[in-house]
């Protein structure tokens, strides 16, 4: 019984994704924006994401703020840097260009409330893709792929704040970018996450669908518009094979997005405010994204 209570508490604390790096889900929310459906030209490319997330509110399953332990006076800070090398091959597979990438996050996470006081720093779980395929036309671009998220990050079942989630995630992804001839563009990337069980806590995170989007206008070296993300739990979490009722998560976020680019370099700055939140913190994500093509 004590183990079950401990597991339920961890399910609440850790299944609540803090920014883009949730404790019990490896889903990264809000990372992609401009032209997410368009693979770059053949060659080596590097993307660096820097993120700061702050939340001072934790929502329950009805979207109301927790005012009782363990989430009263809740506050979360997360600072992360994510390294993403990409290689695009000069090949043709089913009319598409193939590519491969890795996503390597390093982060600091601090969680505080009337019941919690914990922080951690280190390498988080690493994404790798066995294959990405990208199709191109003049005004429409599309990408499909599979990301496998390996439980490499440090994890301790007795800690509330962890940089790893201690389970594998298989993420199906597809993205589409549509561009007009007069400077407007819109992009959407959809992802579906299937998790394995955390063997240390016997917690199985429910399957989730989430997406990043962007719409805006380009003029010379500048682009400006709106970007955002959403996440919706498809299944309740399970503890010891028993469903935890009303444990599905939900979040929606939106905010401004500005990009400057010249030659092989692009710099994107974004802020995204969360709302319609259930079973997780509600806060603000601030991104600096740098892209360089070699």
Protein Blocks (a to p, Z undefined) as FASTA:
>chain_A
ZZmmmmmmmmmmmmpcghjlcfkbcbdghkacehklbccdedddddddddddddfbdcdf
kopacfbdfkgoiacddddddddddddddbdeehiacdddddddddddddddfkbccddd
ddddddddfbdcddddfkbccdddddddddfbccdfkbmbdcbeoiacdddddddddddf
eopacddddddddddddfklopacdddddddddddddehjbccdddddddddfbdcdeeh
iacehkaccdddddddddddehjbccdddddddehiehiacdddddddddddZZ
